[in-house]
């Protein structure tokens, strides 16, 4: 992808999710983890992580907004599991049961490099936890790939709230209708669309992510 390829593009910036885009999606392993724990997936997900279609007052959501420290959220989630009649569910133990996220997806980093090389702005918009920053920030070369990085725990708002996408566009000085967003979770894609962005769901697998990269390249080179 070159500057000439994007001479007629309708986009000024491309925004990316982190987990599930540059790494394997945690959602891809969540049902297997629920099976290993002997708990229905929907119940496990609701108790430990809350609904990912909403941004509400669940402890994990407050944690990802930076409103409470990790230890407070963990204790509250254990209490929620007791109230639901489940074994004590520590979110860190559940995440460990979900397994490794695998190696970084170089094909996605290559897409970002091509986009930046062609003169478009790039940004990262991630729901994350302040205590995890030292780990995830070294997985991909953030400074090389992105003009701006938005971590939900640092800005006090999380996906799918449309406000986080509006903030991302404001910080990149682009209009929402001139921005494209890529995420593995459909609820976050819908949040971006509510903010006025064009958004693409890359799904939970490497295969669907590769297909999404092809689709994004086509979108960027069309008027």
N, C-alpha and C positions, 0 to 999 in steps of 0.2 A: 504494500500500500504506500503510495507516494503522495506528495503534495498535489500533483496533477490529477491523481485519482479522486481527490476530494475537492476539486475546484468548484463543483456544483452541489456539494453536500448541504443538507439543511440543518446540520448539527455543528455546534461550536465546542461541545464538550461531551465526554463519555464518562459516566460514573459506574463504579463497580462495588458490589458486595465483596466481602473477604472470604469467610468460611462458606464452602459450598461452591465458590467460584475459583479461587486460587488453590483451594484444598478440597478434598472430598467432602461432600455435604454431610453434616451430622444427622440430618433427617434420613439419609440413606441407611444408617445403622440403628436408628432409634427403635424400629419395630423388632429387630433382632435382639436388642438389649432388653426390651420389655419381655420378650419370650424367655430369655435367660433368667430374668428375675421372677418370672411367673406372675406377671402383673399385666392386665390388658393395656395395650399401648395408649389408647385414648386417656385412660385414667392416670397412667404414669406421667404422660406428658402434661396433663392439666395440673397435676399436683406439683410436679418438680419445676416446670418451666412456664406454666400458665399458657393461655391461648396466644399463639404467635400471629393470630389475625387481629389482635388488639394490642393497645398500649395502655395498660391499666395499673392497678395497685398490687398486683401479685408480687411477692418478694423478689422473684427473679427479674421482673420488669424494673422494679425500683433499683435493684443492683445494677442492671444495665444502664440505668439513667444516672448512676453515681450517687443515689440518694442514701444508700446504706452500704456499709462495708460487707465483704464476703461472709464473714463469720456471723453477722446478724442475719443475713439472708438464709444461710445454711440452717441456722437454728429455727427460723420461722418455717422453712420448708419441711423440716423434720416434724414440726408440730402439725402442719397441714396433713402430712401423711398419716400421723396418728389419728387425727380427726376423721380421716377417710377410712379408717380401719385397716390401714396398710402397715407393713413393716416400716421401721424408721428409714426414710429415704434421704440420704445425703446427696445433694446434686453432684458433688465431685466424684462420689462412688458410682453414681449412675453414668456420668460422662466417661469414667474409666471403663465401665462395662460396655459402652458403645464402641470402644476400640479406637485404634489409630486413625488419623485423618489421611494417612499416606503421604507420598511425596508431593511437593508443590507442583502444580500444573504449569509446566513451562510454556505450553501452547497458549495459555491465557496471558502470561507475562509477555510473550511475543506479540500478542494482539495489542497490548497496551503500548509497547515500544513502537509499533508501527503507527498507532494513532498519534502518539506524541511526535514521532518523526515527521508526520504529515501536517503538523501544526495545530492540531486540536488540543484542548485542555483535557486533563484526566483527573479524576477524583476517586477516593475510596470512601464508602459510607458503610460502617460496620456497627452492628450491635455487639458490644463487648463489655468486658468487666475490667475495672481499673487494675485489679490484682493480676490479671493475665497479660498485661501490656508487654512486659519484658519477654514473654514467650512468643506471642504472635507477631510482634513487630519485627522480629528478626527472621521470619520465615521467607519473606520476599523483600527485595530492595526498595523500600517505600520511597525514599528520596529520588531514586532513579525513575520510578514508574509514575509517580503522582505529583500533581501540582498542589493538591490539598488532601488531607486525611481527616475524616470526621469519625471520631470514636464516640459512640452514644454516651458512655460513662463520663466523658469529658465535657460534653455540650448539654447534658441534661434532658435529652429527648432521644427516642429510639424509634426504629422502624416497627410497625408500618405507619406511624404518625407522619402525615404529609409535611409537618413542620421541619423535619430533619432534611427532607429533600429540598425544600425551599431555602433552608440555610446553606446547603451544599451549593446550590446555584448562586446564591448571594455571595458566598466566599470566593467563587470562581468568576464572578462578574459575568454570568451568562443568564439569559432568559430561560425559564423552565422549558418552554416549547422548542428551544434549541439544544436541549440536553437529552441524552440517551442513557438509560440505566439498565444494568444487568444484575440479576439476583437469582438464586436457586429456589426461592420460596415465593409462591404465587401471591400470598398476602402482602408481601413487601412490594412486589411488582404493582399491585393495585394501589398501594399507598403512594408510590411514585407517580402513577397515573393521576391520582387525585390532586397531586401538586402540579400537574400540567406537563410532566415529562413523558416522553415515549419510553416504554419499558419492555424488556425481554426477560422471560423466565428461561434459565438454562437447565432446569431440572436437577436431579440428584446424582446423576452418574457422569463419569468422564465422557461417555459416548454422547449423552445429550448435551453436555457442555461443548464438546467439539462441534456438534451440529449448530449450536447457538453461535459459536464464533464465526462459522461460515455465514450464517444469517446476518449477524451484525456487520460483517465486512460488506455484504451486499447492500444492507440498509445505508451504510455510510457512503457508498459510492453511487447511490441513486439520488437524483435531484429531489 
